[in-house]
Amino acid sequence: MNKKMNILMFSGDYDKALAALVLANSARELEVDVTMFFAFWGLFLVRDPEKGGADDKSLYEKMFGMVTPKGPEELPLSKMNMAGLGKYMLLEMMEDDKTPSLTDFLNGARKKGVKFYGCKLSVDVMGFKEDELIPEVKVITAKEYLADALNSDLQLFI
């Protein structure tokens, strides 16, 4: 097919991340090349929950790391989160319908060859170290991202 889709993942919300990964997986099944670029809050989706922060972080970076989501399953809903109750209800409904979890969709995209990039500026500002992200994430500049996006047939901002 020789088509290319580019998703800029800015949101750190569970439901928006779910939509982005459903599209990424579906596009790969259609043999579309898919690139996902994670900026600011979107980085929480590719934050490895098994990895802690580095000792060489500033006080603010350590504090920020303690109060932000550690991986996909800790992301809140964009609407009706209600201190986690809304997300609990959504997850129960997803389970009833045998819908895969956000982590399942993320792992599917990893296996299908979706290319993952993290925004260098966002990684630096948010106080992340590259080894805190899943191994597939390559950190690149905004200019490098734009070069990729300009060569895409479809660009999405989520």
Residue pairs with C-beta under 8 A, 6 or more apart in sequence:
1 30
1 31
1 32
3 30
3 31
3 32
3 33
3 153
3 154
4 32
4 33
4 34
4 35
4 151
4 152
4 153
4 154
5 23
5 24
5 27
5 32
5 33
5 34
5 35
5 152
5 153
5 154
5 155
5 156
6 34
6 35
6 36
6 37
6 148
6 149
6 152
6 154
6 155
6 156
7 20
7 23
7 24
7 34
7 35
7 36
7 37
7 155
7 156
7 157
7 158
8 37
8 39
8 42
8 145
8 149
8 155
8 156
8 157
8 158
9 17
9 20
9 36
9 37
9 38
9 39
9 42
9 45
9 158
10 39
10 40
10 41
10 42
10 157
10 158
11 17
11 41
11 42
11 78
11 158
12 40
12 41
12 42
12 43
12 44
12 45
12 69
12 75
12 76
13 41
13 75
13 76
13 77
13 78
14 72
14 75
14 76
14 77
14 78
14 87
14 90
14 102
15 77
15 78
15 79
15 90
16 78
16 158
17 42
17 45
17 72
17 75
17 102
17 158
18 102
18 105
19 158
20 36
20 156
20 158
21 102
21 105
21 106
21 108
21 109
22 105
23 156
24 34
24 36
24 109
24 114
25 105
25 108
25 109
25 112
25 114
27 34
28 34
28 109
28 112
28 113
28 114
29 112
33 115
34 109
34 113
34 114
34 115
35 114
35 115
35 117
35 148
35 149
35 152
36 109
36 114
36 115
36 116
36 117
37 117
37 118
37 119
37 140
37 145
37 148
37 149
38 45
38 46
38 116
38 117
38 118
38 119
38 122
38 137
39 118
39 119
39 121
39 122
40 119
40 122
40 125
40 126
42 122
42 158
43 118
43 119
43 122
43 123
43 126
43 128
43 133
44 68
44 69
44 70
44 71
44 72
44 74
44 75
45 72
45 75
45 102
45 106
46 106
46 116
46 118
46 133
46 134
46 136
46 137
47 69
47 70
47 71
47 128
47 132
47 133
47 134
48 71
48 132
48 133
48 134
49 70
49 71
49 72
49 73
49 74
51 131
51 132
52 132
53 61
53 62
53 65
53 127
53 129
53 132
54 129
54 131
54 132
57 65
57 127
57 129
58 127
60 127
61 127
62 127
64 126
64 127
65 127
69 75
69 76
71 103
72 102
72 103
72 106
73 101
73 102
73 103
75 102
76 84
76 87
77 86
77 87
77 90
79 86
80 86
81 87
91 101
94 101
100 108
106 134
110 116
110 134
110 136
115 136
115 138
116 134
116 136
116 137
116 138
117 137
117 138
117 139
117 140
117 144
117 145
117 148
118 128
118 130
118 133
118 137
118 138
118 139
118 140
119 139
119 140
119 141
119 142
119 145
120 139
120 140
120 141
120 142
121 141
121 142
123 130
123 133
123 139
130 137
130 139
133 139
149 155
